Amino acid sequence: MDCDAVFSPADDKTLKLLLAAAAERDAHEIAVHGYAHRIIDVAKPDFAAGPRGRRKKEVAA
């Protein structure tokens, strides 16, 4: 399903206006299309552990 609705802030350098445009888009998607974005829980990175490819594999005790 295509939709021609556009939600753009007047000034894209202002976080408040960007968040307002995103909220308008979300409200439109729910009201018109019955669609809500999935919220994905992402763990915070462990920078002390280093890049994933270089981490030492843990040995099971």
mmCIF file of the N, C-alpha and C atoms, coordinates in Angstrom:
data_MODEL
# 
_entry.id   MODEL 
# 
loop_
_atom_site.group_PDB 
_atom_site.id 
_atom_site.type_symbol 
_atom_site.label_atom_id 
_atom_site.label_alt_id 
_atom_site.label_comp_id 
_atom_site.label_asym_id 
_atom_site.label_entity_id 
_atom_site.label_seq_id 
_atom_site.pdbx_PDB_ins_code 
_atom_site.Cartn_x 
_atom_site.Cartn_y 
_atom_site.Cartn_z 
_atom_site.occupancy 
_atom_site.B_iso_or_equiv 
_atom_site.pdbx_formal_charge 
_atom_site.auth_seq_id 
_atom_site.auth_comp_id 
_atom_site.auth_asym_id 
_atom_site.auth_atom_id 
_atom_site.pdbx_PDB_model_num 
ATOM 1   N N  . MET A 1 1  ? 0.849  -1.170  0.000  1.00 0.00 ? 1  MET A N  1 
ATOM 2   C CA . MET A 1 1  ? 0.000  0.000   0.000  1.00 0.00 ? 1  MET A CA 1 
ATOM 3   C C  . MET A 1 1  ? 0.897  1.236   0.000  1.00 0.00 ? 1  MET A C  1 
ATOM 4   N N  . ASP A 1 2  ? 0.735  2.096   -0.978 1.00 0.00 ? 2  ASP A N  1 
ATOM 5   C CA . ASP A 1 2  ? 1.502  3.330   -1.044 1.00 0.00 ? 2  ASP A CA 1 
ATOM 6   C C  . ASP A 1 2  ? 0.760  4.445   -0.337 1.00 0.00 ? 2  ASP A C  1 
ATOM 7   N N  . CYS A 1 3  ? 1.520  5.367   0.227  1.00 0.00 ? 3  CYS A N  1 
ATOM 8   C CA . CYS A 1 3  ? 0.936  6.508   0.923  1.00 0.00 ? 3  CYS A CA 1 
ATOM 9   C C  . CYS A 1 3  ? 1.745  7.739   0.537  1.00 0.00 ? 3  CYS A C  1 
ATOM 10  N N  . ASP A 1 4  ? 1.048  8.799   0.181  1.00 0.00 ? 4  ASP A N  1 
ATOM 11  C CA . ASP A 1 4  ? 1.722  10.023  -0.243 1.00 0.00 ? 4  ASP A CA 1 
ATOM 12  C C  . ASP A 1 4  ? 1.877  11.038  0.879  1.00 0.00 ? 4  ASP A C  1 
ATOM 13  N N  . ALA A 1 5  ? 1.485  10.686  2.099  1.00 0.00 ? 5  ALA A N  1 
ATOM 14  C CA . ALA A 1 5  ? 1.599  11.617  3.222  1.00 0.00 ? 5  ALA A CA 1 
ATOM 15  C C  . ALA A 1 5  ? 3.070  11.856  3.540  1.00 0.00 ? 5  ALA A C  1 
ATOM 16  N N  . VAL A 1 6  ? 3.413  13.124  3.782  1.00 0.00 ? 6  VAL A N  1 
ATOM 17  C CA . VAL A 1 6  ? 4.790  13.507  4.082  1.00 0.00 ? 6  VAL A CA 1 
ATOM 18  C C  . VAL A 1 6  ? 4.792  14.301  5.381  1.00 0.00 ? 6  VAL A C  1 
ATOM 19  N N  . PHE A 1 7  ? 5.724  13.972  6.245  1.00 0.00 ? 7  PHE A N  1 
ATOM 20  C CA . PHE A 1 7  ? 5.837  14.664  7.524  1.00 0.00 ? 7  PHE A CA 1 
ATOM 21  C C  . PHE A 1 7  ? 7.268  15.161  7.661  1.00 0.00 ? 7  PHE A C  1 
ATOM 22  N N  . SER A 1 8  ? 7.453  16.449  7.414  1.00 0.00 ? 8  SER A N  1 
ATOM 23  C CA . SER A 1 8  ? 8.780  17.050  7.460  1.00 0.00 ? 8  SER A CA 1 
ATOM 24  C C  . SER A 1 8  ? 8.763  18.254  8.397  1.00 0.00 ? 8  SER A C  1 
ATOM 25  N N  . PRO A 1 9  ? 9.794  18.390  9.206  1.00 0.00 ? 9  PRO A N  1 
ATOM 26  C CA . PRO A 1 9  ? 9.860  19.561  10.076 1.00 0.00 ? 9  PRO A CA 1 
ATOM 27  C C  . PRO A 1 9  ? 10.234 20.797  9.266  1.00 0.00 ? 9  PRO A C  1 
ATOM 28  N N  . ALA A 1 10 ? 9.805  21.965  9.740  1.00 0.00 ? 10 ALA A N  1 
ATOM 29  C CA . ALA A 1 10 ? 10.147 23.216  9.060  1.00 0.00 ? 10 ALA A CA 1 
ATOM 30  C C  . ALA A 1 10 ? 11.650 23.459  9.127  1.00 0.00 ? 10 ALA A C  1 
ATOM 31  N N  . ASP A 1 11 ? 12.272 23.030  10.221 1.00 0.00 ? 11 ASP A N  1 
ATOM 32  C CA . ASP A 1 11 ? 13.713 23.190  10.410 1.00 0.00 ? 11 ASP A CA 1 
ATOM 33  C C  . ASP A 1 11 ? 14.258 21.860  10.909 1.00 0.00 ? 11 ASP A C  1 
ATOM 34  N N  . ASP A 1 12 ? 15.022 21.152  10.069 1.00 0.00 ? 12 ASP A N  1 
ATOM 35  C CA . ASP A 1 12 ? 15.503 19.827  10.457 1.00 0.00 ? 12 ASP A CA 1 
ATOM 36  C C  . ASP A 1 12 ? 16.721 19.865  11.378 1.00 0.00 ? 12 ASP A C  1 
ATOM 37  N N  . LYS A 1 13 ? 17.104 21.053  11.828 1.00 0.00 ? 13 LYS A N  1 
ATOM 38  C CA . LYS A 1 13 ? 18.215 21.165  12.760 1.00 0.00 ? 13 LYS A CA 1 
ATOM 39  C C  . LYS A 1 13 ? 17.716 21.336  14.195 1.00 0.00 ? 13 LYS A C  1 
ATOM 40  N N  . THR A 1 14 ? 16.404 21.284  14.369 1.00 0.00 ? 14 THR A N  1 
ATOM 41  C CA . THR A 1 14 ? 15.808 21.455  15.683 1.00 0.00 ? 14 THR A CA 1 
ATOM 42  C C  . THR A 1 14 ? 15.206 20.128  16.131 1.00 0.00 ? 14 THR A C  1 
ATOM 43  N N  . LEU A 1 15 ? 15.734 19.563  17.194 1.00 0.00 ? 15 LEU A N  1 
ATOM 44  C CA . LEU A 1 15 ? 15.275 18.270  17.682 1.00 0.00 ? 15 LEU A CA 1 
ATOM 45  C C  . LEU A 1 15 ? 13.792 18.297  18.035 1.00 0.00 ? 15 LEU A C  1 
ATOM 46  N N  . LYS A 1 16 ? 13.326 19.372  18.623 1.00 0.00 ? 16 LYS A N  1 
ATOM 47  C CA . LYS A 1 16 ? 11.915 19.473  19.002 1.00 0.00 ? 16 LYS A CA 1 
ATOM 48  C C  . LYS A 1 16 ? 11.008 19.320  17.777 1.00 0.00 ? 16 LYS A C  1 
ATOM 49  N N  . LEU A 1 17 ? 11.368 19.965  16.670 1.00 0.00 ? 17 LEU A N  1 
ATOM 50  C CA . LEU A 1 17 ? 10.564 19.879  15.451 1.00 0.00 ? 17 LEU A CA 1 
ATOM 51  C C  . LEU A 1 17 ? 10.698 18.506  14.783 1.00 0.00 ? 17 LEU A C  1 
ATOM 52  N N  . LEU A 1 18 ? 11.875 17.901  14.855 1.00 0.00 ? 18 LEU A N  1 
ATOM 53  C CA . LEU A 1 18 ? 12.050 16.551  14.311 1.00 0.00 ? 18 LEU A CA 1 
ATOM 54  C C  . LEU A 1 18 ? 11.182 15.549  15.072 1.00 0.00 ? 18 LEU A C  1 
ATOM 55  N N  . LEU A 1 19 ? 11.177 15.658  16.399 1.00 0.00 ? 19 LEU A N  1 
ATOM 56  C CA . LEU A 1 19 ? 10.360 14.756  17.216 1.00 0.00 ? 19 LEU A CA 1 
ATOM 57  C C  . LEU A 1 19 ? 8.870  14.975  16.963 1.00 0.00 ? 19 LEU A C  1 
ATOM 58  N N  . ALA A 1 20 ? 8.465  16.233  16.756 1.00 0.00 ? 20 ALA A N  1 
ATOM 59  C CA . ALA A 1 20 ? 7.062  16.533  16.470 1.00 0.00 ? 20 ALA A CA 1 
ATOM 60  C C  . ALA A 1 20 ? 6.641  15.922  15.133 1.00 0.00 ? 20 ALA A C  1 
ATOM 61  N N  . ALA A 1 21 ? 7.498  16.023  14.114 1.00 0.00 ? 21 ALA A N  1 
ATOM 62  C CA . ALA A 1 21 ? 7.185  15.442  12.805 1.00 0.00 ? 21 ALA A CA 1 
ATOM 63  C C  . ALA A 1 21 ? 7.102  13.918  12.912 1.00 0.00 ? 21 ALA A C  1 
ATOM 64  N N  . ALA A 1 22 ? 7.985  13.316  13.695 1.00 0.00 ? 22 ALA A N  1 
ATOM 65  C CA . ALA A 1 22 ? 7.950  11.864  13.885 1.00 0.00 ? 22 ALA A CA 1 
ATOM 66  C C  . ALA A 1 22 ? 6.674  11.444  14.602 1.00 0.00 ? 22 ALA A C  1 
ATOM 67  N N  . ALA A 1 23 ? 6.243  12.232  15.576 1.00 0.00 ? 23 ALA A N  1 
ATOM 68  C CA . ALA A 1 23 ? 5.007  11.927  16.305 1.00 0.00 ? 23 ALA A CA 1 
ATOM 69  C C  . ALA A 1 23 ? 3.796  12.040  15.375 1.00 0.00 ? 23 ALA A C  1 
ATOM 70  N N  . GLU A 1 24 ? 3.790  13.043  14.493 1.00 0.00 ? 24 GLU A N  1 
ATOM 71  C CA . GLU A 1 24 ? 2.699  13.188  13.515 1.00 0.00 ? 24 GLU A CA 1 
ATOM 72  C C  . GLU A 1 24 ? 2.674  11.983  12.569 1.00 0.00 ? 24 GLU A C  1 
ATOM 73  N N  . ARG A 1 25 ? 3.847  11.559  12.120 1.00 0.00 ? 25 ARG A N  1 
ATOM 74  C CA . ARG A 1 25 ? 3.942  10.392  11.237 1.00 0.00 ? 25 ARG A CA 1 
ATOM 75  C C  . ARG A 1 25 ? 3.418  9.142   11.936 1.00 0.00 ? 25 ARG A C  1 
ATOM 76  N N  . ASP A 1 26 ? 3.837  8.944   13.179 1.00 0.00 ? 26 ASP A N  1 
ATOM 77  C CA . ASP A 1 26 ? 3.387  7.774   13.935 1.00 0.00 ? 26 ASP A CA 1 
ATOM 78  C C  . ASP A 1 26 ? 1.871  7.783   14.111 1.00 0.00 ? 26 ASP A C  1 
ATOM 79  N N  . ALA A 1 27 ? 1.303  8.947   14.449 1.00 0.00 ? 27 ALA A N  1 
ATOM 80  C CA . ALA A 1 27 ? -0.144 9.053   14.634 1.00 0.00 ? 27 ALA A CA 1 
ATOM 81  C C  . ALA A 1 27 ? -0.873 8.745   13.325 1.00 0.00 ? 27 ALA A C  1 
ATOM 82  N N  . HIS A 1 28 ? -0.347 9.240   12.209 1.00 0.00 ? 28 HIS A N  1 
ATOM 83  C CA . HIS A 1 28 ? -0.932 8.972   10.891 1.00 0.00 ? 28 HIS A CA 1 
ATOM 84  C C  . HIS A 1 28 ? -0.895 7.476   10.576 1.00 0.00 ? 28 HIS A C  1 
ATOM 85  N N  . GLU A 1 29 ? 0.261  6.854   10.821 1.00 0.00 ? 29 GLU A N  1 
ATOM 86  C CA . GLU A 1 29 ? 0.409  5.429   10.500 1.00 0.00 ? 29 GLU A CA 1 
ATOM 87  C C  . GLU A 1 29 ? -0.567 4.574   11.311 1.00 0.00 ? 29 GLU A C  1 
ATOM 88  N N  . ILE A 1 30 ? -0.780 4.930   12.561 1.00 0.00 ? 30 ILE A N  1 
ATOM 89  C CA . ILE A 1 30 ? -1.719 4.175   13.401 1.00 0.00 ? 30 ILE A CA 1 
ATOM 90  C C  . ILE A 1 30 ? -3.157 4.435   12.959 1.00 0.00 ? 30 ILE A C  1 
ATOM 91  N N  . ALA A 1 31 ? -3.522 5.717   12.766 1.00 0.00 ? 31 ALA A N  1 
ATOM 92  C CA . ALA A 1 31 ? -4.904 6.075   12.434 1.00 0.00 ? 31 ALA A CA 1 
ATOM 93  C C  . ALA A 1 31 ? -5.321 5.605   11.044 1.00 0.00 ? 31 ALA A C  1 
ATOM 94  N N  . VAL A 1 32 ? -4.448 5.783   10.064 1.00 0.00 ? 32 VAL A N  1 
ATOM 95  C CA . VAL A 1 32 ? -4.817 5.500   8.672  1.00 0.00 ? 32 VAL A CA 1 
ATOM 96  C C  . VAL A 1 32 ? -4.481 4.069   8.255  1.00 0.00 ? 32 VAL A C  1 
ATOM 97  N N  . HIS A 1 33 ? -3.328 3.586   8.697  1.00 0.00 ? 33 HIS A N  1 
ATOM 98  C CA . HIS A 1 33 ? -2.846 2.291   8.220  1.00 0.00 ? 33 HIS A CA 1 
ATOM 99  C C  . HIS A 1 33 ? -2.900 1.186   9.267  1.00 0.00 ? 33 HIS A C  1 
ATOM 100 N N  . GLY A 1 34 ? -3.217 1.553   10.523 1.00 0.00 ? 34 GLY A N  1 
ATOM 101 C CA . GLY A 1 34 ? -3.249 0.549   11.591 1.00 0.00 ? 34 GLY A CA 1 
ATOM 102 C C  . GLY A 1 34 ? -1.880 -0.054  11.857 1.00 0.00 ? 34 GLY A C  1 
ATOM 103 N N  . TYR A 1 35 ? -0.843 0.731   11.630 1.00 0.00 ? 35 TYR A N  1 
ATOM 104 C CA . TYR A 1 35 ? 0.527  0.234   11.763 1.00 0.00 ? 35 TYR A CA 1 
ATOM 105 C C  . TYR A 1 35 ? 1.238  0.950   12.894 1.00 0.00 ? 35 TYR A C  1 
ATOM 106 N N  . ALA A 1 36 ? 1.914  0.193   13.745 1.00 0.00 ? 36 ALA A N  1 
ATOM 107 C CA . ALA A 1 36 ? 2.744  0.769   14.803 1.00 0.00 ? 36 ALA A CA 1 
ATOM 108 C C  . ALA A 1 36 ? 4.139  0.161   14.687 1.00 0.00 ? 36 ALA A C  1 
ATOM 109 N N  . HIS A 1 37 ? 5.142  0.995   14.837 1.00 0.00 ? 37 HIS A N  1 
ATOM 110 C CA . HIS A 1 37 ? 6.521  0.521   14.772 1.00 0.00 ? 37 HIS A CA 1 
ATOM 111 C C  . HIS A 1 37 ? 6.817  -0.407  15.946 1.00 0.00 ? 37 HIS A C  1 
ATOM 112 N N  . ARG A 1 38 ? 7.570  -1.459  15.677 1.00 0.00 ? 38 ARG A N  1 
ATOM 113 C CA . ARG A 1 38 ? 8.007  -2.355  16.748 1.00 0.00 ? 38 ARG A CA 1 
ATOM 114 C C  . ARG A 1 38 ? 9.113  -1.676  17.529 1.00 0.00 ? 38 ARG A C  1 
ATOM 115 N N  . ILE A 1 39 ? 9.065  -1.783  18.819 1.00 0.00 ? 39 ILE A N  1 
ATOM 116 C CA . ILE A 1 39 ? 10.125 -1.245  19.662 1.00 0.00 ? 39 ILE A CA 1 
ATOM 117 C C  . ILE A 1 39 ? 11.086 -2.388  19.951 1.00 0.00 ? 39 ILE A C  1 
ATOM 118 N N  . ILE A 1 40 ? 12.331 -2.184  19.576 1.00 0.00 ? 40 ILE A N  1 
ATOM 119 C CA . ILE A 1 40 ? 13.339 -3.215  19.731 1.00 0.00 ? 40 ILE A CA 1 
ATOM 120 C C  . ILE A 1 40 ? 14.228 -2.845  20.920 1.00 0.00 ? 40 ILE A C  1 
ATOM 121 N N  . ASP A 1 41 ? 14.345 -3.757  21.866 1.00 0.00 ? 41 ASP A N  1 
ATOM 122 C CA . ASP A 1 41 ? 15.188 -3.535  23.028 1.00 0.00 ? 41 ASP A CA 1 
ATOM 123 C C  . ASP A 1 41 ? 16.627 -3.873  22.639 1.00 0.00 ? 41 ASP A C  1 
ATOM 124 N N  . VAL A 1 42 ? 17.483 -2.868  22.669 1.00 0.00 ? 42 VAL A N  1 
ATOM 125 C CA . VAL A 1 42 ? 18.873 -3.052  22.291 1.00 0.00 ? 42 VAL A CA 1 
ATOM 126 C C  . VAL A 1 42 ? 19.739 -2.825  23.525 1.00 0.00 ? 42 VAL A C  1 
ATOM 127 N N  . ALA A 1 43 ? 20.574 -3.808  23.837 1.00 0.00 ? 43 ALA A N  1 
ATOM 128 C CA . ALA A 1 43 ? 21.454 -3.689  24.996 1.00 0.00 ? 43 ALA A CA 1 
ATOM 129 C C  . ALA A 1 43 ? 22.519 -2.636  24.735 1.00 0.00 ? 43 ALA A C  1 
ATOM 130 N N  . LYS A 1 44 ? 22.963 -2.008  25.801 1.00 0.00 ? 44 LYS A N  1 
ATOM 131 C CA . LYS A 1 44 ? 24.033 -1.019  25.669 1.00 0.00 ? 44 LYS A CA 1 
ATOM 132 C C  . LYS A 1 44 ? 25.334 -1.749  25.358 1.00 0.00 ? 44 LYS A C  1 
ATOM 133 N N  . PRO A 1 45 ? 26.168 -1.163  24.510 1.00 0.00 ? 45 PRO A N  1 
ATOM 134 C CA . PRO A 1 45 ? 27.417 -1.829  24.154 1.00 0.00 ? 45 PRO A CA 1 
ATOM 135 C C  . PRO A 1 45 ? 28.391 -1.866  25.336 1.00 0.00 ? 45 PRO A C  1 
ATOM 136 N N  . ASP A 1 46 ? 29.220 -2.896  25.375 1.00 0.00 ? 46 ASP A N  1 
ATOM 137 C CA . ASP A 1 46 ? 30.257 -3.017  26.396 1.00 0.00 ? 46 ASP A CA 1 
ATOM 138 C C  . ASP A 1 46 ? 31.580 -2.654  25.729 1.00 0.00 ? 46 ASP A C  1 
ATOM 139 N N  . PHE A 1 47 ? 31.920 -1.371  25.766 1.00 0.00 ? 47 PHE A N  1 
ATOM 140 C CA . PHE A 1 47 ? 33.115 -0.903  25.077 1.00 0.00 ? 47 PHE A CA 1 
ATOM 141 C C  . PHE A 1 47 ? 34.386 -1.483  25.687 1.00 0.00 ? 47 PHE A C  1 
ATOM 142 N N  . ALA A 1 48 ? 34.370 -1.801  26.967 1.00 0.00 ? 48 ALA A N  1 
ATOM 143 C CA . ALA A 1 48 ? 35.546 -2.353  27.624 1.00 0.00 ? 48 ALA A CA 1 
ATOM 144 C C  . ALA A 1 48 ? 35.880 -3.750  27.088 1.00 0.00 ? 48 ALA A C  1 
ATOM 145 N N  . ALA A 1 49 ? 34.881 -4.466  26.573 1.00 0.00 ? 49 ALA A N  1 
ATOM 146 C CA . ALA A 1 49 ? 35.109 -5.814  26.057 1.00 0.00 ? 49 ALA A CA 1 
ATOM 147 C C  . ALA A 1 49 ? 35.761 -5.796  24.679 1.00 0.00 ? 49 ALA A C  1 
ATOM 148 N N  . GLY A 1 50 ? 35.772 -4.650  24.028 1.00 0.00 ? 50 GLY A N  1 
ATOM 149 C CA . GLY A 1 50 ? 36.380 -4.552  22.702 1.00 0.00 ? 50 GLY A CA 1 
ATOM 150 C C  . GLY A 1 50 ? 35.419 -5.011  21.615 1.00 0.00 ? 50 GLY A C  1 
ATOM 151 N N  . PRO A 1 51 ? 35.857 -4.942  20.361 1.00 0.00 ? 51 PRO A N  1 
ATOM 152 C CA . PRO A 1 51 ? 35.010 -5.362  19.246 1.00 0.00 ? 51 PRO A CA 1 
ATOM 153 C C  . PRO A 1 51 ? 34.622 -6.833  19.365 1.00 0.00 ? 51 PRO A C  1 
ATOM 154 N N  . ARG A 1 52 ? 33.427 -7.174  18.930 1.00 0.00 ? 52 ARG A N  1 
ATOM 155 C CA . ARG A 1 52 ? 32.939 -8.557  19.036 1.00 0.00 ? 52 ARG A CA 1 
ATOM 156 C C  . ARG A 1 52 ? 33.877 -9.565  18.401 1.00 0.00 ? 52 ARG A C  1 
ATOM 157 N N  . GLY A 1 53 ? 34.445 -9.240  17.275 1.00 0.00 ? 53 GLY A N  1 
ATOM 158 C CA . GLY A 1 53 ? 35.317 -10.171 16.572 1.00 0.00 ? 53 GLY A CA 1 
ATOM 159 C C  . GLY A 1 53 ? 36.610 -10.467 17.309 1.00 0.00 ? 53 GLY A C  1 
ATOM 160 N N  . ARG A 1 54 ? 37.001 -9.588  18.210 1.00 0.00 ? 54 ARG A N  1 
ATOM 161 C CA . ARG A 1 54 ? 38.273 -9.762  18.915 1.00 0.00 ? 54 ARG A CA 1 
ATOM 162 C C  . ARG A 1 54 ? 38.103 -10.240 20.357 1.00 0.00 ? 54 ARG A C  1 
ATOM 163 N N  . ARG A 1 55 ? 36.894 -10.378 20.812 1.00 0.00 ? 55 ARG A N  1 
ATOM 164 C CA . ARG A 1 55 ? 36.678 -10.804 22.190 1.00 0.00 ? 55 ARG A CA 1 
ATOM 165 C C  . ARG A 1 55 ? 37.119 -12.249 22.377 1.00 0.00 ? 55 ARG A C  1 
ATOM 166 N N  . LYS A 1 56 ? 37.717 -12.515 23.532 1.00 0.00 ? 56 LYS A N  1 
ATOM 167 C CA . LYS A 1 56 ? 38.098 -13.881 23.854 1.00 0.00 ? 56 LYS A CA 1 
ATOM 168 C C  . LYS A 1 56 ? 36.837 -14.672 24.167 1.00 0.00 ? 56 LYS A C  1 
ATOM 169 N N  . LYS A 1 57 ? 36.774 -15.858 23.653 1.00 0.00 ? 57 LYS A N  1 
ATOM 170 C CA . LYS A 1 57 ? 35.604 -16.699 23.904 1.00 0.00 ? 57 LYS A CA 1 
ATOM 171 C C  . LYS A 1 57 ? 35.647 -17.184 25.340 1.00 0.00 ? 57 LYS A C  1 
ATOM 172 N N  . GLU A 1 58 ? 34.485 -17.072 25.992 1.00 0.00 ? 58 GLU A N  1 
ATOM 173 C CA . GLU A 1 58 ? 34.401 -17.524 27.369 1.00 0.00 ? 58 GLU A CA 1 
ATOM 174 C C  . GLU A 1 58 ? 34.376 -19.038 27.401 1.00 0.00 ? 58 GLU A C  1 
ATOM 175 N N  . VAL A 1 59 ? 35.110 -19.603 28.335 1.00 0.00 ? 59 VAL A N  1 
ATOM 176 C CA . VAL A 1 59 ? 35.159 -21.057 28.477 1.00 0.00 ? 59 VAL A CA 1 
ATOM 177 C C  . VAL A 1 59 ? 34.170 -21.446 29.565 1.00 0.00 ? 59 VAL A C  1 
ATOM 178 N N  . ALA A 1 60 ? 33.299 -22.411 29.271 1.00 0.00 ? 60 ALA A N  1 
ATOM 179 C CA . ALA A 1 60 ? 32.325 -22.875 30.249 1.00 0.00 ? 60 ALA A CA 1 
ATOM 180 C C  . ALA A 1 60 ? 33.049 -23.567 31.397 1.00 0.00 ? 60 ALA A C  1 
ATOM 181 N N  . ALA A 1 61 ? 32.612 -23.276 32.630 1.00 0.00 ? 61 ALA A N  1 
ATOM 182 C CA . ALA A 1 61 ? 33.276 -23.840 33.804 1.00 0.00 ? 61 ALA A CA 1 
ATOM 183 C C  . ALA A 1 61 ? 32.840 -25.261 34.075 1.00 0.00 ? 61 ALA A C  1 
# 
